[in-house]
Amino acid sequence: MKGISRALGLAFLLLSSCNKNFIELTPVSTVSVDVLYKTDKDFQDAVVGVYNGFRIPYQNMWQFGDLRGDDTKHDLANGLESIRVDNFLTDYNDNILLTSWRGYYSVITNANAIIAKIATADPTVVKNKDRHIGETKFLRALAYFNLVRIFGDLPMITTPITLEEAYKTGREKVDKIYDEVIIKDLLDAETKLPVKYTGADVGRATRGAAKALLGKVYLTRKDFVKAEEKLRDVTTLGYALVKNYNDLFDYTKDEHHSEYVFDIEYISGGIGLGSTFTNTFTLEFQSGGRALVDELSRIYGILPGATAASGGNPTTSIFQAFDPKDLRKDISVATGVIGADGKFVGLSTTGVTSFSKKYMAPLKANNDSPANWKVIRYADVLLMLAEAMNENGKTTEALTYLNQVRQRAGVTAYSGLTKDDFREKVYLERRLELFLEGHRWFDLVRTGRALSVMAPFGMKPYMTVFPLPLTELEIIRNPSVFAQNPGYE
């Protein structure tokens, strides 16, 4: 996948960044689709373009999924948008909203064009027709899933439309989008996608990715029976936890290991397709101290003097939640490193109390990290399965899956839990296992705990979703068609 992306990424990024209005619904008539879509390779290349569309919006996923919750904070006085996200003061002018909205709708627009065109393609010519459909529907479902979790009700677009139609397209209820797009797309995708790939195709969506995402969708909708069914299926497809938790975040190794289910793929190498994550989470001199920052550069191969943002600083709450013996603690919520002389080099300022090493990766240029974004990994699947099984009254059996994750972390396995106790334990385990991987806020919302946990930080009842970007509202200027989320008017 990375090999294909390297050759095609820039072209498709340019294609998807063309000037568009409203929700990136450029009519298909503006592109010569008959030229673009003829052979199997044409469709394969087009699908790669859809994958590439996730790279930009996923740079912000940590702010929606982590910074909005109680596990990370923005300690510095710079980065006004991050400060507002952190303190429930997000402004509908904030670029993070517009970038995410347009990025995901660009994915949807390109996916709709492929699905419409491939429907009549000759399968003797387009030999991987089913796979292309499965990949594209998986990606469209993922885009819609993120959009509904961030913004709530949305325009539901599943076919190419004209610009005039786009201006008249209002928002549909979240439940309808789940029923008529997200779930249907994933059900179709799981039947068309292969269990695994080889060679340059590794990194594409698989049957396991479709089932895992569908399980997460069902869990979000509290359909625990169907969630258990799909997540159990994933456990039969050959996945396994890697032995060493820290290896998940060693970017000198292959990220497509036994625990990999689906990532947003980034490519370092000076072609503009690397991620920003290393720079985003690297400590600034002023927040970490020069000695510590120099040691981090030495250990992880980070560009000396790299642009740093000190993003995603762990809160005291998450720091204290880790058992001192937990093997995940040091890489998740660190206070320092062992220096070249064998001595501990810690944070030297009072502004930042801990930091994460999860995205420390070799850098040769700023914002050109090889670190992928882990959308779903197998530990997430096991914890979701354990949660669903417990809700289905299978607490004792669910312990097996919960304890697999705990034992890998070197902490004591649970036994003899009641259903209510188990529920709290699995919620905690998700915090510890998936810290700074985009899950915490969405977990709080889907389990109905967001307000009780986040009200002390400024959350109001309507803030389970974010405001719609002002630019999109101003284009339509018709609240009866396209209105702001309640509370943000």
Number of C-alpha atoms within 10 A of each C-alpha: 17 18 14 14 22 17 12 16 24 16 13 20 18 10 14 21 13 11 8 14 16 18 23 23 25 21 18 17 10 8 10 9 13 8 9 14 20 16 17 20 14 13 23 19 20 22 23 21 24 26 23 23 28 20 21 19 19 22 18 17 21 22 24 25 23 25 27 25 26 21 23 27 24 24 20 18 8 10 12 13 17 25 19 16 22 23 18 19 14 20 18 20 14 18 14 21 24 19 17 23 23 24 23 28 23 25 25 30 25 25 28 22 20 25 19 14 17 20 12 8 17 13 14 10 12 19 14 16 19 18 19 25 24 27 30 28 28 30 27 26 27 23 23 24 22 19 19 17 20 21 20 21 19 19 19 18 21 16 18 23 18 14 18 10 11 20 18 13 18 18 17 14 13 19 14 13 23 19 11 12 20 24 20 16 24 28 17 17 29 24 14 21 23 16 14 17 14 9 9 12 14 15 21 23 27 24 24 27 27 31 25 31 27 27 30 25 21 22 23 17 14 15 16 22 15 16 27 24 16 22 27 20 15 24 16 9 12 11 18 16 18 16 12 12 17 16 14 20 18 18 18 13 10 9 20 13 15 14 20 22 28 23 19 21 23 22 20 19 15 13 12 17 23 23 25 22 25 29 26 19 20 29 28 21 19 14 21 25 16 16 14 24 27 17 20 24 19 15 16 17 15 24 18 15 13 19 17 19 20 24 26 24 25 26 19 15 11 18 22 11 14 21 15 12 12 16 19 24 22 21 19 25 25 20 22 23 20 14 17 11 7 8 9 12 19 20 23 18 12 9 12 21 21 22 26 25 23 24 25 26 26 22 22 16 18 18 21 24 28 25 27 22 21 17 19 22 22 23 25 21 25 25 24 27 28 28 28 28 25 23 20 15 12 14 23 17 12 23 22 15 19 24 21 16 22 20 14 18 22 14 17 12 15 14 12 10 13 12 18 11 11 23 18 11 16 20 17 14 20 19 20 24 20 19 25 25 17 24 21 26 23 22 19 20 17 15 13 12 12 22 18 11 13 18 12 9 14 12 18 14 11 13 20 20 19 23 23 25 22 16 16 19 17 12 13 19 13 13 11 9 14 21 16 17 16 11 11 13 9
